[in-house]
Structure formats: structure tokens, C-alpha cells
Amino acid sequence: MNIAYKDSSSFGKRTYVLDGDIILVKAVAISGSEHEVRVDIGQLDPNYDSLRVRGPLLVPLSVVALVGLVGTSILTEVSSFSHLHIMRACS
């Protein structure tokens, strides 16, 4: 009995088929290129060294946060210098 799982993302489509002790992975990229890999289940290690989970908005939101932080720092410095200039002009 084969068990299949299909996955689709902005990068392409993948199909995973469990056939006995082998997993067949078929992938089709947006460009149309196809790739097929057979993975022997006996060679898989359930203990992982590291786990990376990254959401699709992580990079754009990080850039927005960094730009906001730098902009706030610059505006704070500029406003403190203009405040000192006004105080010296009044004395």
C-alpha cells in the first residue's frame, strides 16, 4: 500500500510517496524543471542536529524593524542637537 503526500509552495510542487521502506520524492519547480529522489528509510536518523523554522515574513519584517530602529536613532540625535543649538542661542 502506497501512502502519498502532496505539498505546494511558491517555489513549486512536491509529492512524497511512501512505498515499503523507500520514500520517493518528486519535485517540479516553477521553472518546469523536475527532480526525483529515492530515500531509504533505514538510513534516516530521527535525531536531528539542528532545526530551522523560518516564516516567509521574517526577512522583510526584520528589514523594516532595522530601518525603523536606525531612523529613530538618527531622529533622536538630530533633535537633541537642534535642542542644544536653540539653548545656546537663547543664552
Buried (B, 14 or more C-beta within 10 A) or exposed (E): EEEEEEEEEEEBEBBBBBEEEEBBBBBBEEEEEEEEEEBEEEEEEEEEEEEEEEEEEEEEEEEEEEEEEEEEEEEEEEEEEEEEEEEEEEE
